[in-house]
């Protein structure tokens, strides 16, 4: 399994953008600072089976970047061991 975390500004349209691509995800709302300016930000956590292409994650980041009119969206990728019980 791979845990992808996207870091971006928290805007009202975000949930609609994410839910078009994924039906399961976690939002972690927080405060962040980008280039000296404090903003409402969010971590979007999506865990995928490692057989699924990361293309959907990259496309989601591009869609968020465009909708939020941002310079960039950070994506981290972390292999994890997990199971659904």
Secondary structure, DSSP 8 states (H G I E B T S, - for coil): -EEEEEEEE--TTHHHHHHHH-S--EEEEEEEEETTEEEEEEEEEEEE-TTS-THHHHHHHHHHHHHHT-S--EEEEEE------
